[in-house]
Amino acid sequence: MKTDTDRQKLAYIVPALILAAGLAVSAVIYVTAGTVQETALGPGFDSKEYLRELETYGGTANVLAAEFMQWFEGLWRGRELAFTVAVITVIVSFLVFFTGRRFNSGQK
């Protein structure tokens, strides 16, 4: 059976390991990945004619949705992926840390 001090140590060690591993993976991705040059929706997305067609068929909301999709898909490629992984790692690490602290404070 684990003692309270063992549980308290785990509450600090596990989030620290998650943070270290995630940031290391993020650094490797950043170093090995290049920048994304082609847009997510293809090379025609930047042309005024394509944007005019998008707006004609779907209105301004269609253009905004297409731009959002381009931005969101860009988060999962190249160096942007490294930043995405780093942010997700920090969030998960803090969630595990605070969950562990809350769990340990209730175990008396």
N, CA, C and O atoms as a printed pandas DataFrame, in Angstrom:
     atom_number atom_name residue_name chain_id  residue_number  x_coord  y_coord  z_coord
0              1         N          MET        A               1    0.836   -1.176    0.000
1              2        CA          MET        A               1    0.000    0.000    0.000
2              3         C          MET        A               1    0.884    1.243    0.000
3              4         O          MET        A               1    1.872    1.319    0.731
4              5         N          LYS        A               2    0.519    2.201   -0.818
5              6        CA          LYS        A               2    1.311    3.418   -0.927
6              7         C          LYS        A               2    0.971    4.372    0.208
7              8         O          LYS        A               2   -0.181    4.505    0.620
8              9         N          THR        A               3    2.007    5.023    0.692
9             10        CA          THR        A               3    1.795    6.008    1.746
10            11         C          THR        A               3    1.420    7.342    1.114
11            12         O          THR        A               3    1.482    7.514   -0.103
12            13         N          ASP        A               4    1.032    8.274    1.964
13            14        CA          ASP        A               4    0.651    9.600    1.478
14            15         C          ASP        A               4    1.829   10.315    0.830
15            16         O          ASP        A               4    1.651   11.035   -0.152
16            17         N          THR        A               5    3.027   10.126    1.368
17            18        CA          THR        A               5    4.190   10.801    0.773
18            19         C          THR        A               5    4.498   10.231   -0.612
19            20         O          THR        A               5    4.925   10.968   -1.500
20            21         N          ASP        A               6    4.285    8.926   -0.804
21            22        CA          ASP        A               6    4.488    8.337   -2.134
22            23         C          ASP        A               6    3.488    8.912   -3.136
23            24         O          ASP        A               6    3.840    9.198   -4.280
24            25         N          ARG        A               7    2.276    9.074   -2.708
25            26        CA          ARG        A               7    1.249    9.645   -3.582
26            27         C          ARG        A               7    1.557   11.108   -3.903
27            28         O          ARG        A               7    1.340   11.562   -5.026
28            29         N          GLN        A               8    2.059   11.837   -2.915
29            30        CA          GLN        A               8    2.413   13.233   -3.142
30            31         C          GLN        A               8    3.581   13.335   -4.126
31            32         O          GLN        A               8    3.602   14.219   -4.983
32            33         N          LYS        A               9    4.538   12.437   -4.000
33            34        CA          LYS        A               9    5.661   12.433   -4.941
34            35         C          LYS        A               9    5.178   12.127   -6.352
35            36         O          LYS        A               9    5.619   12.761   -7.311
36            37         N          LEU        A              10    4.276   11.163   -6.485
37            38        CA          LEU        A              10    3.721   10.823   -7.805
38            39         C          LEU        A              10    2.957   11.990   -8.394
39            40         O          LEU        A              10    2.972   12.200   -9.606
40            41         N          ALA        A              11    2.281   12.758   -7.531
41            42        CA          ALA        A              11    1.518   13.903   -8.008
42            43         C          ALA        A              11    2.420   14.973   -8.615
43            44         O          ALA        A              11    1.953   15.793   -9.405
44            45         N          TYR        A              12    3.698   14.977   -8.261
45            46        CA          TYR        A              12    4.655   15.921   -8.846
46            47         C          TYR        A              12    5.472   15.288   -9.965
47            48         O          TYR        A              12    5.801   15.959  -10.944
48            49         N          ILE        A              13    5.801   14.014   -9.835
49            50        CA          ILE        A              13    6.668   13.355  -10.811
50            51         C          ILE        A              13    5.953   13.102  -12.131
51            52         O          ILE        A              13    6.520   13.366  -13.192
52            53         N          VAL        A              14    4.740   12.604  -12.095
53            54        CA          VAL        A              14    4.021   12.249  -13.326
54            55         C          VAL        A              14    3.802   13.476  -14.221
55            56         O          VAL        A              14    4.103   13.401  -15.412
56            57         N          PRO        A              15    3.291   14.600  -13.702
57            58        CA          PRO        A              15    3.143   15.769  -14.580
58            59         C          PRO        A              15    4.481   16.292  -15.105
59            60         O          PRO        A              15    4.567   16.771  -16.235
60            61         N          ALA        A              16    5.520   16.197  -14.280
61            62        CA          ALA        A              16    6.838   16.647  -14.729
62            63         C          ALA        A              16    7.355   15.763  -15.869
63            64         O          ALA        A              16    7.955   16.267  -16.818
64            65         N          LEU        A              17    7.127   14.465  -15.781
65            66        CA          LEU        A              17    7.533   13.562  -16.861
66            67         C          LEU        A              17    6.734   13.824  -18.131
67            68         O          LEU        A              17    7.285   13.813  -19.232
68            69         N          ILE        A              18    5.446   14.058  -17.977
69            70        CA          ILE        A              18    4.610   14.374  -19.144
70            71         C          ILE        A              18    5.104   15.661  -19.798
71            72         O          ILE        A              18    5.227   15.732  -21.020
72            73         N          LEU        A              19    5.381   16.661  -18.995
73            74        CA          LEU        A              19    5.850   17.939  -19.515
74            75         C          LEU        A              19    7.201   17.799  -20.213
75            76         O          LEU        A              19    7.395   18.332  -21.305
76            77         N          ALA        A              20    8.126   17.087  -19.587
77            78        CA          ALA        A              20    9.447   16.914  -20.182
78            79         C          ALA        A              20    9.383   16.134  -21.495
79            80         O          ALA        A              20   10.017   16.514  -22.479
80            81         N          ALA        A              21    8.625   15.057  -21.506
81            82        CA          ALA        A              21    8.515   14.248  -22.722
82            83         C          ALA        A              21    7.828   15.026  -23.843
83            84         O          ALA        A              21    8.283   14.995  -24.987
84            85         N          GLY        A              22    6.759   15.708  -23.529
85            86        CA          GLY        A              22    6.026   16.469  -24.538
86            87         C          GLY        A              22    6.843   17.605  -25.120
87            88         O          GLY        A              22    6.823   17.832  -26.330
88            89         N          LEU        A              23    7.560   18.318  -24.268
89            90        CA          LEU        A              23    8.385   19.412  -24.762
90            91         C          LEU        A              23    9.582   18.902  -25.560
91            92         O          LEU        A              23   10.029   19.554  -26.504
92            93         N          ALA        A              24   10.097   17.735  -25.176
93            94        CA          ALA        A              24   11.193   17.136  -25.954
94            95         C          ALA        A              24   10.702   16.735  -27.341
95            96         O          ALA        A              24   11.378   16.988  -28.338
96            97         N          VAL        A              25    9.541   16.118  -27.406
97            98        CA          VAL        A              25    8.969   15.745  -28.704
98            99         C          VAL        A              25    8.689   16.994  -29.528
99           100         O          VAL        A              25    8.932   17.010  -30.734
100          101         N          SER        A              26    8.186   18.026  -28.891
101          102        CA          SER        A              26    7.916   19.277  -29.585
102          103         C          SER        A              26    9.201   19.888  -30.156
103          104         O          SER        A              26    9.205   20.402  -31.275
104          105         N          ALA        A              27   10.280   19.830  -29.388
105          106        CA          ALA        A              27   11.560   20.357  -29.869
106          107         C          ALA        A              27   12.078   19.552  -31.064
107          108         O          ALA        A              27   12.599   20.122  -32.022
108          109         N          VAL        A              28   11.934   18.232  -31.001
109          110        CA          VAL        A              28   12.366   17.390  -32.121
110          111         C          VAL        A              28   11.551   17.708  -33.374
111          112         O          VAL        A              28   12.102   17.799  -34.471
112          113         N          ILE        A              29   10.256   17.873  -33.211
113          114        CA          ILE        A              29    9.399   18.211  -34.350
114          115         C          ILE        A              29    9.814   19.560  -34.932
115          116         O          ILE        A              29    9.885   19.711  -36.151
116          117         N          TYR        A              30   10.084   20.530  -34.082
117          118        CA          TYR        A              30   10.465   21.860  -34.544
118          119         C          TYR        A              30   11.769   21.826  -35.329
119          120         O          TYR        A              30   11.897   22.482  -36.363
120          121         N          VAL        A              31   12.734   21.062  -34.836
121          122        CA          VAL        A              31   14.043   21.008  -35.497
122          123         C          VAL        A              31   13.964   20.268  -36.828
123          124         O          VAL        A              31   14.605   20.671  -37.799
124          125         N          THR        A              32   13.188   19.196  -36.881
125          126        CA          THR        A              32   13.164   18.374  -38.086
126          127         C          THR        A              32   12.162   18.845  -39.131
127          128         O          THR        A              32   12.302   18.505  -40.306
128          129         N          ALA        A              33   11.164   19.613  -38.739
129          130        CA          ALA        A              33   10.117   20.022  -39.688
130          131         C          ALA        A              33   10.481   21.341  -40.341
131          132         O          ALA        A              33   11.165   22.183  -39.759
132          133         N          GLY        A              34   10.012   21.493  -41.548
133          134        CA          GLY        A              34   10.183   22.756  -42.249
134          135         C          GLY        A              34    8.919   23.582  -42.136
135          136         O          GLY        A              34    7.956   23.181  -41.482
136          137         N          THR        A              35    8.931   24.730  -42.772
137          138        CA          THR        A              35    7.741   25.562  -42.769
138          139         C          THR        A              35    6.785   25.071  -43.847
139          140         O          THR        A              35    7.206   24.525  -44.866
140          141         N          VAL        A              36    5.510   25.270  -43.610
141          142        CA          VAL        A              36    4.492   24.860  -44.572
142          143         C          VAL        A              36    4.295   26.001  -45.558
143          144         O          VAL        A              36    3.950   27.116  -45.167
144          145         N          GLN        A              37    4.513   25.722  -46.834
145          146        CA          GLN        A              37    4.383   26.780  -47.830
146          147         C          GLN        A              37    3.095   26.674  -48.629
147          148         O          GLN        A              37    2.550   27.696  -49.045
148          149         N          GLU        A              38    2.599   25.476  -48.851
149          150        CA          GLU        A              38    1.365   25.317  -49.606
150          151         C          GLU        A              38    0.187   25.425  -48.658
151          152         O          GLU        A              38    0.212   24.864  -47.563
152          153         N          THR        A              39   -0.838   26.140  -49.071
153          154        CA          THR        A              39   -2.003   26.302  -48.204
154          155         C          THR        A              39   -2.774   25.002  -48.139
155          156         O          THR        A              39   -2.610   24.124  -48.986
156          157         N          ALA        A              40   -3.621   24.887  -47.121
157          158        CA          ALA        A              40   -4.371   23.653  -46.901
158          159         C          ALA        A              40   -5.419   23.417  -47.985
159          160         O          ALA        A              40   -5.731   22.269  -48.303
160          161         N          LEU        A              41   -5.958   24.479  -48.547
161          162        CA          LEU        A              41   -7.007   24.315  -49.537
162          163         C          LEU        A              41   -6.481   24.333  -50.971
163          164         O          LEU        A              41   -7.263   24.318  -51.921
164          165         N          GLY        A              42   -5.194   24.363  -51.124
165          166        CA          GLY        A              42   -4.623   24.335  -52.464
166          167         C          GLY        A              42   -4.068   25.692  -52.855
167          168         O          GLY        A              42   -4.291   26.688  -52.167
168          169         N          PRO        A              43   -3.346   25.722  -53.961
169          170        CA          PRO        A              43   -2.678   26.956  -54.352
170          171         C          PRO        A              43   -3.638   28.054  -54.809
171          172         O          PRO        A              43   -3.255   29.224  -54.792
172          173         N          GLY        A              44   -4.863   27.732  -55.217
173          174        CA          GLY        A              44   -5.795   28.735  -55.702
174          175         C          GLY        A              44   -6.477   29.525  -54.612
175          176         O          GLY        A              44   -7.180   30.490  -54.914
176          177         N          PHE        A              45   -6.300   29.157  -53.356
177          178        CA          PHE        A              45   -7.017   29.815  -52.261
178          179         C          PHE        A              45   -6.618   31.274  -52.118
179          180         O          PHE        A              45   -7.421   32.095  -51.673
180          181         N          ASP        A              46   -5.414   31.600  -52.480
181          182        CA          ASP        A              46   -4.942   32.967  -52.314
182          183         C          ASP        A              46   -5.389   33.897  -53.442
183          184         O          ASP        A              46   -5.210   35.110  -53.339
184          185         N          SER        A              47   -5.958   33.362  -54.497
185          186        CA          SER        A              47   -6.348   34.214  -55.623
186          187         C          SER        A              47   -7.677   34.907  -55.333
187          188         O          SER        A              47   -8.545   34.366  -54.648
188          189         N          LYS        A              48   -7.810   36.110  -55.869
189          190        CA          LYS        A              48   -9.048   36.875  -55.664
190          191         C          LYS        A              48  -10.224   36.203  -56.354
191          192         O          LYS        A              48  -11.351   36.265  -55.862
192          193         N          GLU        A              49   -9.971   35.560  -57.491
193          194        CA          GLU        A              49  -11.049   34.888  -58.221
194          195         C          GLU        A              49  -11.642   33.750  -57.399
195          196         O          GLU        A              49  -12.861   33.590  -57.347
196          197         N          TYR        A              50  -10.780   32.956  -56.756
197          198        CA          TYR        A              50  -11.263   31.842  -55.938
198          199         C          TYR        A              50  -12.057   32.351  -54.743
199          200         O          TYR        A              50  -13.110   31.806  -54.412
200          201         N          LEU        A              51  -11.550   33.396  -54.097
201          202        CA          LEU        A              51  -12.267   33.974  -52.954
202          203         C          LEU        A              51  -13.621   34.543  -53.385
203          204         O          LEU        A              51  -14.604   34.425  -52.652
204          205         N          ARG        A              52  -13.677   35.158  -54.568
205          206        CA          ARG        A              52  -14.939   35.693  -55.075
206          207         C          ARG        A              52  -15.934   34.564  -55.333
207          208         O          ARG        A              52  -17.121   34.708  -55.043
208          209         N          GLU        A              53  -15.460   33.443  -55.876
209          210        CA          GLU        A              53  -16.342   32.285  -56.100
210          211         C          GLU        A              53  -16.846   31.709  -54.776
211          212         O          GLU        A              53  -18.018   31.355  -54.655
212          213         N          LEU        A              54  -15.961   31.618  -53.794
213          214        CA          LEU        A              54  -16.391   31.136  -52.476
214          215         C          LEU        A              54  -17.497   32.028  -51.919
215          216         O          LEU        A              54  -18.503   31.543  -51.401
216          217         N          GLU        A              55  -17.296   33.324  -52.033
217          218        CA          GLU        A              55  -18.285   34.255  -51.492
218          219         C          GLU        A              55  -19.583   34.210  -52.293
219          220         O          GLU        A              55  -20.667   34.359  -51.729
220          221         N          THR        A              56  -19.476   34.005  -53.601
221          222        CA          THR        A              56  -20.683   33.937  -54.436
222          223         C          THR        A              56  -21.539   32.741  -54.057
223          224         O          THR        A              56  -22.759   32.863  -53.947
224          225         N          TYR        A              57  -20.917   31.591  -53.857
225          226        CA          TYR        A              57  -21.676   30.371  -53.581
226          227         C          TYR        A              57  -22.120   30.252  -52.128
227          228         O          TYR        A              57  -23.171   29.674  -51.851
228          229         N          GLY        A              58  -21.341   30.786  -51.204
229          230        CA          GLY        A              58  -21.690   30.577  -49.804
230          231         C          GLY        A              58  -21.716   31.816  -48.956
231          232         O          GLY        A              58  -22.020   31.735  -47.766
232          233         N          GLY        A              59  -21.411   32.952  -49.517
233          234        CA          GLY        A              59  -21.424   34.186  -48.750
234          235         C          GLY        A              59  -20.148   34.371  -47.936
235          236         O          GLY        A              59  -19.188   33.610  -48.061
236          237         N          THR        A              60  -20.168   35.377  -47.123
237          238        CA          THR        A              60  -19.008   35.706  -46.292
238          239         C          THR        A              60  -18.714   34.585  -45.303
239          240         O          THR        A              60  -17.555   34.324  -44.980
240          241         N          ALA        A              61  -19.756   33.929  -44.826
241          242        CA          ALA        A              61  -19.554   32.825  -43.877
242          243         C          ALA        A              61  -18.745   31.702  -44.517
243          244         O          ALA        A              61  -17.940   31.059  -43.844
244          245         N          ASN        A              62  -18.949   31.464  -45.793
245          246        CA          ASN        A              62  -18.196   30.432  -46.498
246          247         C          ASN        A              62  -16.719   30.794  -46.572
247          248         O          ASN        A              62  -15.858   29.935  -46.384
248          249         N          VAL        A              63  -16.426   32.051  -46.844
249          250        CA          VAL        A              63  -15.032   32.510  -46.903
250          251         C          VAL        A              63  -14.396   32.379  -45.522
251          252         O          VAL        A              63  -13.270   31.898  -45.402
252          253         N          LEU        A              64  -15.108   32.801  -44.485
253          254        CA          LEU        A              64  -14.576   32.699  -43.115
254          255         C          LEU        A              64  -14.367   31.243  -42.712
255          256         O          LEU        A              64  -13.368   30.915  -42.071
256          257         N          ALA        A              65  -15.296   30.373  -43.081
257          258        CA          ALA        A              65  -15.150   28.950  -42.766
258          259         C          ALA        A              65  -13.950   28.350  -43.487
259          260         O          ALA        A              65  -13.216   27.550  -42.908
260          261         N          ALA        A              66  -13.746   28.727  -44.734
261          262        CA          ALA        A              66  -12.594   28.222  -45.491
262          263         C          ALA        A              66  -11.287   28.716  -44.890
263          264         O          ALA        A              66  -10.318   27.961  -44.807
264          265         N          GLU        A              67  -11.251   29.971  -44.472
265          266        CA          GLU        A              67  -10.044   30.502  -43.832
266          267         C          GLU        A              67   -9.784   29.820  -42.488
267          268         O          GLU        A              67   -8.634   29.543  -42.146
268          269         N          PHE        A              68  -10.847   29.548  -41.726
269          270        CA          PHE        A              68  -10.690   28.843  -40.454
270          271         C          PHE        A              68  -10.156   27.437  -40.678
271          272         O          PHE        A              68   -9.262   26.982  -39.965
272          273         N          MET        A              69  -10.712   26.748  -41.677
273          274        CA          MET        A              69  -10.233   25.389  -41.971
274          275         C          MET        A              69   -8.767   25.414  -42.379
275          276         O          MET        A              69   -7.998   24.539  -41.982
276          277         N          GLN        A              70   -8.375   26.407  -43.166
277          278        CA          GLN        A              70   -6.976   26.529  -43.578
278          279         C          GLN        A              70   -6.078   26.744  -42.358
279          280         O          GLN        A              70   -5.023   26.120  -42.244
280          281         N          TRP        A              71   -6.495   27.621  -41.451
281          282        CA          TRP        A              71   -5.708   27.877  -40.249
282          283         C          TRP        A              71   -5.613   26.624  -39.379
283          284         O          TRP        A              71   -4.530   26.266  -38.914
284          285         N          PHE        A              72   -6.761   25.953  -39.159
285          286        CA          PHE        A              72   -6.785   24.779  -38.284
286          287         C          PHE        A              72   -5.956   23.636  -38.858
287          288         O          PHE        A              72   -5.236   22.970  -38.114
288          289         N          GLU        A              73   -6.040   23.397  -40.148
289          290        CA          GLU        A              73   -5.242   22.340  -40.766
290          291         C          GLU        A              73   -3.754   22.684  -40.749
291          292         O          GLU        A              73   -2.909   21.790  -40.721
292          293         N          GLY        A              74   -3.438   23.958  -40.764
293          294        CA          GLY        A              74   -2.045   24.388  -40.693
294          295         C          GLY        A              74   -1.415   24.110  -39.342
295          296         O          GLY        A              74   -0.192   24.021  -39.236
296          297         N          LEU        A              75   -2.240   23.970  -38.301
297          298        CA          LEU        A              75   -1.707   23.685  -36.968
298          299         C          LEU        A              75   -1.094   22.293  -36.872
299          300         O          LEU        A              75   -0.324   22.023  -35.950
300          301         N          TRP        A              76   -1.420   21.412  -37.801
301          302        CA          TRP        A              76   -1.009   20.021  -37.723
302          303         C          TRP        A              76    0.084   19.679  -38.722
303          304         O          TRP        A              76    0.283   18.506  -39.040
304          305         N          ARG        A              77    0.797   20.687  -39.223
305          306        CA          ARG        A              77    1.878   20.459  -40.180
306          307         C          ARG        A              77    3.066   21.347  -39.863
307          308         O          ARG        A              77    2.918   22.446  -39.329
308          309         N          GLY        A              78    4.241   20.851  -40.201
309          310        CA          GLY        A              78    5.458   21.657  -40.100
310          311         C          GLY        A              78    5.769   22.104  -38.683
311          312         O          GLY        A              78    5.477   21.414  -37.707
312          313         N          ARG        A              79    6.372   23.281  -38.605
313          314        CA          ARG        A              79    6.770   23.814  -37.299
314          315         C          ARG        A              79    5.573   24.215  -36.450
315          316         O          ARG        A              79    5.669   24.262  -35.224
316          317         N          GLU        A              80    4.463   24.501  -37.083
317          318        CA          GLU        A              80    3.252   24.819  -36.318
318          319         C          GLU        A              80    2.825   23.626  -35.473
319          320         O          GLU        A              80    2.261   23.801  -34.392
320          321         N          LEU        A              81    3.089   22.418  -35.954
321          322        CA          LEU        A              81    2.775   21.211  -35.184
322          323         C          LEU        A              81    3.564   21.186  -33.884
323          324         O          LEU        A              81    3.050   20.747  -32.855
324          325         N          ALA        A              82    4.801   21.649  -33.919
325          326        CA          ALA        A              82    5.619   21.683  -32.704
326          327         C          ALA        A              82    4.980   22.585  -31.643
327          328         O          ALA        A              82    4.936   22.230  -30.465
328          329         N          PHE        A              83    4.491   23.740  -32.064
329          330        CA          PHE        A              83    3.832   24.638  -31.112
330          331         C          PHE        A              83    2.519   24.041  -30.606
331          332         O          PHE        A              83    2.172   24.193  -29.435
332          333         N          THR        A              84    1.795   23.364  -31.492
333          334        CA          THR        A              84    0.540   22.723  -31.089
334          335         C          THR        A              84    0.798   21.642  -30.043
335          336         O          THR        A              84    0.088   21.559  -29.041
336          337         N          VAL        A              85    1.812   20.818  -30.277
337          338        CA          VAL        A              85    2.167   19.753  -29.333
338          339         C          VAL        A              85    2.608   20.357  -27.999
339          340         O          VAL        A              85    2.255   19.839  -26.940
340          341         N          ALA        A              86    3.371   21.439  -28.044
341          342        CA          ALA        A              86    3.830   22.074  -26.802
342          343         C          ALA        A              86    2.659   22.610  -25.984
343          344         O          ALA        A              86    2.625   22.434  -24.767
344          345         N          VAL        A              87    1.714   23.253  -26.630
345          346        CA          VAL        A              87    0.560   23.809  -25.911
346          347         C          VAL        A              87   -0.291   22.688  -25.322
347          348         O          VAL        A              87   -0.716   22.773  -24.170
348          349         N          ILE        A              88   -0.542   21.643  -26.103
349          350        CA          ILE        A              88   -1.332   20.519  -25.595
350          351         C          ILE        A              88   -0.610   19.843  -24.431
351          352         O          ILE        A              88   -1.248   19.431  -23.462
352          353         N          THR        A              89    0.711   19.727  -24.519
353          354        CA          THR        A              89    1.498   19.118  -23.441
354          355         C          THR        A              89    1.385   19.920  -22.155
355          356         O          THR        A              89    1.189   19.346  -21.084
356          357         N          VAL        A              90    1.506   21.227  -22.245
357          358        CA          VAL        A              90    1.419   22.071  -21.050
358          359         C          VAL        A              90    0.029   21.956  -20.420
359          360         O          VAL        A              90   -0.093   21.860  -19.199
360          361         N          ILE        A              91   -1.001   21.965  -21.236
361          362        CA          ILE        A              91   -2.368   21.855  -20.712
362          363         C          ILE        A              91   -2.587   20.514  -20.022
363          364         O          ILE        A              91   -3.129   20.466  -18.917
364          365         N          VAL        A              92   -2.169   19.423  -20.667
365          366        CA          VAL        A              92   -2.344   18.083  -20.080
366          367         C          VAL        A              92   -1.530   17.957  -18.796
367          368         O          VAL        A              92   -2.008   17.390  -17.813
368          369         N          SER        A              93   -0.319   18.475  -18.796
369          370        CA          SER        A              93    0.523   18.399  -17.603
370          371         C          SER        A              93   -0.117   19.127  -16.421
371          372         O          SER        A              93   -0.137   18.606  -15.306
372          373         N          PHE        A              94   -0.639   20.328  -16.664
373          374        CA          PHE        A              94   -1.304   21.064  -15.585
374          375         C          PHE        A              94   -2.564   20.348  -15.116
375          376         O          PHE        A              94   -2.839   20.310  -13.917
376          377         N          LEU        A              95   -3.324   19.785  -16.032
377          378        CA          LEU        A              95   -4.526   19.047  -15.638
378          379         C          LEU        A              95   -4.176   17.847  -14.756
379          380         O          LEU        A              95   -4.836   17.599  -13.747
380          381         N          VAL        A              96   -3.141   17.108  -15.137
381          382        CA          VAL        A              96   -2.723   15.954  -14.337
382          383         C          VAL        A              96   -2.209   16.415  -12.976
383          384         O          VAL        A              96   -2.500   15.793  -11.954
384          385         N          PHE        A              97   -1.447   17.504  -12.963
385          386        CA          PHE        A              97   -0.907   18.027  -11.712
386          387         C          PHE        A              97   -2.025   18.444  -10.758
387          388         O          PHE        A              97   -2.022   18.052   -9.591
388          389         N          PHE        A              98   -2.972   19.231  -11.243
389          390        CA          PHE        A              98   -4.044   19.715  -10.368
390          391         C          PHE        A              98   -5.003   18.595   -9.971
391          392         O          PHE        A              98   -5.545   18.606   -8.866
392          393         N          THR        A              99   -5.212   17.640  -10.857
393          394        CA          THR        A              99   -6.043   16.487  -10.502
394          395         C          THR        A              99   -5.361   15.662   -9.417
395          396         O          THR        A              99   -6.013   15.209   -8.477
396          397         N          GLY        A             100   -4.055   15.467   -9.544
397          398        CA          GLY        A             100   -3.305   14.724   -8.525
398          399         C          GLY        A             100   -3.307   15.424   -7.188
399          400         O          GLY        A             100   -3.437   14.777   -6.149
400          401         N          ARG        A             101   -3.166   16.730   -7.196
401          402        CA          ARG        A             101   -3.183   17.479   -5.943
402          403         C          ARG        A             101   -4.567   17.426   -5.296
403          404         O          ARG        A             101   -4.686   17.300   -4.077
404          405         N          ARG        A             102   -5.603   17.521   -6.116
405          406        CA          ARG        A             102   -6.953   17.465   -5.566
406          407         C          ARG        A             102   -7.231   16.074   -4.998
407          408         O          ARG        A             102   -7.837   15.943   -3.935
408          409         N          PHE        A             103   -6.791   15.045   -5.706
409          410        CA          PHE        A             103   -6.995   13.665   -5.245
410          411         C          PHE        A             103   -6.249   13.420   -3.943
411          412         O          PHE        A             103   -6.781   12.779   -3.037
412          413         N          ASN        A             104   -5.009   13.927   -3.836
413          414        CA          ASN        A             104   -4.223   13.732   -2.618
414          415         C          ASN        A             104   -4.773   14.530   -1.449
415          416         O          ASN        A             104   -4.664   14.089   -0.305
416          417         N          SER        A             105   -5.358   15.684   -1.702
417          418        CA          SER        A             105   -5.887   16.465   -0.577
418          419         C          SER        A             105   -7.129   15.806    0.021
419          420         O          SER        A             105   -7.449   16.030    1.188
420          421         N          GLY        A             106   -7.829   14.998   -0.773
421          422        CA          GLY        A             106   -9.006   14.313   -0.263
422          423         C          GLY        A             106   -8.702   12.991    0.407
423          424         O          GLY        A             106   -9.602   12.387    0.991
424          425         N          GLN        A             107   -7.462   12.516    0.347
425          426        CA          GLN        A             107   -7.055   11.205    0.889
426          427         C          GLN        A             107   -6.423   11.358    2.257
427          428         O          GLN        A             107   -5.235   11.076    2.412
428          429         N          LYS        A             108   -7.171   11.792    3.249
429          430        CA          LYS        A             108   -6.603   11.915    4.594
430          431         C          LYS        A             108   -7.290   11.031    5.579
431          432         O          LYS        A             108   -6.928   11.019    6.755
